[in-house]
Amino acid sequence: MISRKEIKVLDINSEYFGTPSKKLMENAGKGVADFITKQINAKNRKILFICGTGNNGGDGFVAARYLTKKFDITVFLTGQEKDIKTEIAEINFKKLNKKDLEIFDYGSINKLDKLISENYVIVDSMLGIGLSGNLREPYLTIVNKINTVKNKIIISVDIPTGFGTKTFIKPDYTVTFHDIKIEMKKENCGEISKIDIGIPKKAIQYIGPGELSIYYPRPKKESHKGENGRLLIVGGGPYIGAPALSGFAALRTGSDLVYITTPKRAGKAITSFSPLVIKPKRLAEDLGKISLNIIVKELNHNDILIQEDLDIIKKNLAKVDTVVIGPGLGSENATLKTIEILIKKCVNLKKSMVIDADAIQVIGKKPDIIKNSKTVITPHAGEFKELAGIKLSNNLNERKIHVEKWANKIGVTIFLKGQIDIISNGVVTKFNDIHNSAMTVGGTGDVLSGIIGSLLSKKVEPFDAARIGAFLNGAAGNNAFEKNSYGLIATDIIKEIPSILKKYL
């Protein structure tokens, strides 16, 4: 079974990976036509298609076109031609005008009762997976009309119109695409027939822009500061720039507020980005503008995270939704002990987390401390060995098996970074190859952690946050590579994040 949102993801990713939506619609409509041809008795040749103005209606237009050779077809459009919402649906509606069939639109709504009574088969192709909320007119009236007729065969296309609401078509058959949708069963859909519409294998297995387009939470117009994500980054020490990169990436991904708690030396560096200390001047100016939006809290020690810092960190925990732990912290024993206590505290407070870099080895020693929490762990192959005690081979399928096993065992999402990334929550696994070889430069992992942390702070589920993060980080990196080639640095990726958001949202 598959959710409606995942079907939307597949539609977008199919286009991205080379199978256009118009091809999927053609295959869907032909599949419906083939089903009807096999099911309908030859003596009852009159079929009425009631089609909506979206892509579900477009599927019906295609099916009606294929059936005109063998059946007496009538099409009723629930709006007018000018109301058709998508280009591919409009193209397929225009093709109907060249066929031998009658077409009525909503201007002839007074004729609908007569049309229903005259036709033996009623095809419901009004509303598909895009429906949100309860049915509105004219669909509510039409659905009630269809549900009261007797001695007709009713066939729904993909899902019954109104499915999931109080009022929905009760068909004899539903012809659904790719996979059965969640909650579909015989009691609410009649006999269900599943057809393959040609979604490419890569769109099913790999991440694309669909995850970003469908799962990224757009801020509401009435929202206030802090309601679109509050993130805390605990990092820095031996590696000064790492927490700053995570913080900048989180802001560019759309978090409202980003806090960084870091040792004194790193804190002073983060708050002093200027042309006096960073070259080239342009980069310093860019970073300086972003750094003004980060709230930095210096900890007790000059160079490392220590247990005495926990009181300061806990005060900041109360202000945030999500915590990124690890960027640049190093692996001093005192630091690792502090990380363990902090992780336990975050779990107790039910804070979502990204655990990255040196913090991963803490989980390797005590994986139960994050068991079944809202956590994303982001290891590369070497860090995965620290996590699971397993040296990974280069075989992609073997890697997948290990990542799935450990994600399931711990009950979290694991994002294994590599030539092909593997992302799994132990139940579902996706691959990602959207990135480039220049992204091996230092800091890109910190950018990824900041992106994922930002998405978690926006209440995106961990597996979806990891998927979106993979695409957003990789696509921004590819944009940066086009401009900077092998001279790409991590801040170039951060700069491109908004352009990817703008393109796909």
CORUR-V462024 format. One record per residue. N is the residue number from 0. SS is DSSP state (@ for helix, = for strand, . for the rest). D_CENTER is the distance of its C-alpha to the mean C-alpha in Angstrom with 1 decimal. Layout:
{{N SS D_CENTER} {N SS D_CENTER}}
This chain:
{{0 . 17.3} {1 = 13.8} {2 . 12.0} {3 @ 11.9} {4 @ 8.2} {5 @ 7.9} {6 @ 10.8} {7 @ 9.4} {8 @ 6.7} {9 @ 10.0} {10 @ 12.1} {11 @ 10.5} {12 @ 10.5} {13 @ 14.0} {14 @ 15.3} {15 @ 14.2} {16 . 15.9} {17 . 19.0} {18 . 19.0} {19 . 19.2} {20 @ 18.3} {21 @ 22.0} {22 @ 22.6} {23 @ 20.2} {24 @ 22.0} {25 @ 25.3} {26 @ 24.6} {27 @ 23.4} {28 @ 26.5} {29 @ 28.8} {30 @ 27.6} {31 @ 28.4} {32 @ 31.7} {33 @ 32.6} {34 @ 31.9} {35 @ 34.2} {36 @ 36.8} {37 @ 37.1} {38 @ 37.1} {39 . 39.4} {40 . 43.1} {41 . 44.9} {42 . 47.2} {43 . 44.5} {44 . 43.2} {45 = 42.0} {46 = 38.3} {47 = 36.7} {48 = 33.1} {49 = 31.7} {50 = 28.8} {51 . 26.4} {52 . 25.6} {53 . 21.9} {54 @ 20.5} {55 @ 21.8} {56 @ 25.1} {57 @ 24.7} {58 @ 24.4} {59 @ 27.6} {60 @ 29.3} {61 @ 28.9} {62 @ 30.2} {63 @ 33.1} {64 @ 34.0} {65 @ 34.3} {66 @ 36.4} {67 . 38.9} {68 . 41.1} {69 . 41.8} {70 . 41.2} {71 = 42.3} {72 = 39.0} {73 = 38.5} {74 = 35.3} {75 = 34.8} {76 = 32.2} {77 . 31.0} {78 . 31.3} {79 . 33.0} {80 @ 32.2} {81 @ 31.4} {82 @ 28.7} {83 . 26.6} {84 . 23.1} {85 . 21.8} {86 @ 23.8} {87 @ 23.5} {88 @ 24.6} {89 @ 27.5} {90 @ 28.6} {91 @ 28.8} {92 @ 30.7} {93 @ 33.2} {94 @ 33.8} {95 @ 35.0} {96 . 37.8} {97 . 39.4} {98 . 39.7} {99 . 42.4} {100 . 40.8} {101 = 40.9} {102 = 38.1} {103 = 38.2} {104 . 36.0} {105 @ 35.7} {106 @ 39.0} {107 @ 40.6} {108 @ 39.0} {109 @ 42.6} {110 @ 42.8} {111 @ 39.8} {112 @ 41.9} {113 @ 44.3} {114 @ 41.7} {115 @ 40.2} {116 @ 43.7} {117 @ 44.6} {118 . 41.7} {119 . 41.4} {120 = 37.7} {121 = 35.1} {122 = 31.7} {123 = 29.0} {124 = 26.5} {125 . 25.7} {126 . 22.3} {127 . 19.4} {128 . 15.9} {129 . 15.5} {130 . 18.1} {131 . 17.6} {132 . 20.7} {133 . 24.0} {134 . 25.7} {135 . 27.7} {136 . 30.6} {137 . 31.6} {138 @ 29.3} {139 @ 30.7} {140 @ 34.2} {141 @ 33.4} {142 @ 31.6} {143 @ 34.7} {144 @ 37.0} {145 @ 35.4} {146 @ 35.4} {147 @ 39.1} {148 . 40.3} {149 . 42.1} {150 . 43.0} {151 . 40.0} {152 = 37.3} {153 = 33.9} {154 = 30.9} {155 = 27.3} {156 = 24.8} {157 . 21.4} {158 . 21.7} {159 . 24.7} {160 . 24.6} {161 . 24.0} {162 . 22.5} {163 . 21.4} {164 . 23.9} {165 . 27.6} {166 . 28.8} {167 . 27.5} {168 . 29.2} {169 . 30.9} {170 . 31.1} {171 . 33.2} {172 = 30.6} {173 = 26.8} {174 = 25.7} {175 = 22.0} {176 = 19.8} {177 . 18.4} {178 . 18.3} {179 . 19.5} {180 = 17.2} {181 . 17.3} {182 . 20.6} {183 . 22.2} {184 . 25.8} {185 @ 29.2} {186 @ 30.3} {187 @ 27.8} {188 @ 27.1} {189 . 30.4} {190 = 30.6} {191 = 27.1} {192 = 27.1} {193 = 24.0} {194 = 24.1} {195 . 22.4} {196 . 21.3} {197 . 20.9} {198 . 17.2} {199 . 17.8} {200 @ 17.7} {201 @ 15.8} {202 @ 12.8} {203 @ 12.8} {204 @ 13.5} {205 = 11.9} {206 . 8.7} {207 . 8.7} {208 @ 7.9} {209 @ 5.9} {210 @ 2.5} {211 @ 4.7} {212 @ 6.4} {213 @ 5.0} {214 @ 3.8} {215 . 6.5} {216 . 9.6} {217 . 12.4} {218 . 15.7} {219 . 18.2} {220 . 21.4} {221 . 23.6} {222 . 21.8} {223 . 24.0} {224 . 24.0} {225 . 22.2} {226 . 20.1} {227 . 17.0} {228 . 17.1} {229 = 20.2} {230 = 20.1} {231 = 23.0} {232 = 23.5} {233 = 26.4} {234 . 27.5} {235 . 30.2} {236 . 33.7} {237 . 34.7} {238 . 31.8} {239 . 32.0} {240 @ 29.2} {241 @ 26.3} {242 @ 25.5} {243 @ 26.0} {244 @ 23.4} {245 @ 20.8} {246 @ 21.9} {247 @ 21.9} {248 @ 18.4} {249 @ 17.2} {250 @ 19.2} {251 @ 17.8} {252 @ 14.2} {253 . 15.5} {254 . 17.1} {255 . 20.3} {256 = 22.5} {257 = 22.7} {258 = 25.6} {259 = 27.0} {260 = 29.7} {261 = 31.5} {262 . 35.1} {263 @ 37.6} {264 @ 37.8} {265 @ 34.0} {266 @ 33.9} {267 @ 36.7} {268 @ 35.1} {269 @ 31.8} {270 . 33.8} {271 . 36.1} {272 . 34.1} {273 . 36.7} {274 . 38.4} {275 . 41.2} {276 . 39.3} {277 . 36.5} {278 . 37.1} {279 . 36.3} {280 @ 36.8} {281 @ 33.8} {282 @ 31.4} {283 @ 33.3} {284 @ 33.0} {285 @ 29.2} {286 @ 28.8} {287 @ 31.5} {288 @ 29.7} {289 @ 26.4} {290 @ 28.5} {291 . 30.1} {292 . 26.9} {293 = 26.7} {294 = 28.8} {295 = 30.7} {296 = 32.8} {297 = 35.2} {298 . 36.0} {299 . 39.5} {300 . 39.9} {301 . 40.1} {302 . 38.2} {303 . 36.4} {304 . 34.5} {305 . 37.1} {306 @ 37.4} {307 @ 39.3} {308 @ 36.1} {309 @ 34.4} {310 @ 36.1} {311 @ 34.7} {312 @ 31.1} {313 @ 31.3} {314 @ 32.3} {315 @ 29.1} {316 @ 27.0} {317 . 28.0} {318 . 26.5} {319 . 22.9} {320 . 19.8} {321 = 18.8} {322 = 20.9} {323 = 20.5} {324 = 23.5} {325 . 25.1} {326 . 24.9} {327 . 28.5} {328 . 30.1} {329 . 32.3} {330 . 33.7} {331 . 37.0} {332 @ 38.0} {333 @ 38.1} {334 @ 34.6} {335 @ 33.2} {336 @ 35.1} {337 @ 33.7} {338 @ 30.1} {339 @ 30.7} {340 @ 32.1} {341 @ 29.3} {342 @ 26.6} {343 @ 28.6} {344 @ 28.9} {345 @ 25.2} {346 @ 24.7} {347 @ 27.6} {348 . 26.1} {349 . 22.7} {350 . 21.0} {351 = 17.7} {352 = 18.4} {353 = 17.7} {354 = 20.7} {355 . 21.6} {356 @ 24.7} {357 @ 27.9} {358 @ 26.6} {359 @ 25.2} {360 @ 28.8} {361 @ 29.4} {362 @ 26.8} {363 @ 28.5} {364 @ 31.7} {365 . 30.5} {366 @ 27.2} {367 @ 28.0} {368 @ 27.7} {369 @ 23.9} {370 . 23.8} {371 . 21.1} {372 . 19.9} {373 . 16.6} {374 = 16.9} {375 = 15.3} {376 = 18.1} {377 . 18.0} {378 . 21.1} {379 . 22.5} {380 @ 24.9} {381 @ 27.8} {382 @ 26.0} {383 @ 24.7} {384 @ 28.5} {385 @ 29.1} {386 @ 26.5} {387 @ 27.5} {388 . 30.8} {389 . 29.8} {390 . 30.3} {391 . 27.7} {392 . 28.9} {393 . 27.4} {394 . 26.6} {395 @ 22.9} {396 @ 23.2} {397 @ 25.4} {398 @ 23.0} {399 @ 20.2} {400 @ 22.7} {401 @ 23.6} {402 @ 20.2} {403 @ 19.3} {404 @ 22.7} {405 @ 22.5} {406 @ 19.1} {407 @ 20.5} {408 @ 23.9} {409 @ 22.7} {410 . 20.0} {411 . 17.4} {412 = 14.6} {413 = 16.2} {414 = 15.0} {415 = 18.0} {416 . 18.5} {417 . 20.6} {418 . 21.3} {419 . 18.4} {420 = 16.1} {421 = 15.5} {422 = 12.8} {423 = 13.8} {424 . 14.2} {425 . 17.3} {426 . 16.1} {427 . 13.2} {428 = 13.3} {429 = 11.6} {430 = 13.5} {431 = 13.1} {432 . 16.0} {433 . 14.9} {434 . 17.5} {435 . 21.4} {436 @ 24.5} {437 @ 25.4} {438 @ 22.6} {439 @ 24.8} {440 . 26.6} {441 . 26.8} {442 . 24.3} {443 @ 21.1} {444 @ 20.2} {445 @ 21.0} {446 @ 18.7} {447 @ 15.8} {448 @ 16.8} {449 @ 17.1} {450 @ 13.6} {451 @ 12.2} {452 @ 14.9} {453 @ 14.2} {454 @ 10.6} {455 @ 12.4} {456 @ 15.1} {457 . 13.0} {458 . 12.6} {459 . 9.0} {460 . 9.6} {461 @ 10.7} {462 @ 9.0} {463 @ 5.4} {464 @ 7.5} {465 @ 9.0} {466 @ 6.5} {467 @ 5.6} {468 @ 9.3} {469 @ 10.4} {470 @ 9.5} {471 @ 10.7} {472 @ 13.7} {473 @ 14.6} {474 @ 14.4} {475 @ 16.3} {476 @ 18.7} {477 @ 19.3} {478 @ 20.2} {479 @ 22.4} {480 @ 24.0} {481 @ 25.1} {482 @ 27.0} {483 @ 28.2} {484 @ 28.5} {485 @ 29.4} {486 @ 30.4} {487 . 26.8} {488 . 26.5} {489 @ 23.7} {490 @ 24.3} {491 @ 23.9} {492 @ 20.2} {493 @ 19.9} {494 @ 21.7} {495 @ 19.2} {496 @ 16.0} {497 @ 16.9} {498 @ 17.5} {499 @ 14.0} {500 @ 12.7} {501 @ 15.5} {502 @ 14.9} {503 @ 11.3} {504 . 11.3}}
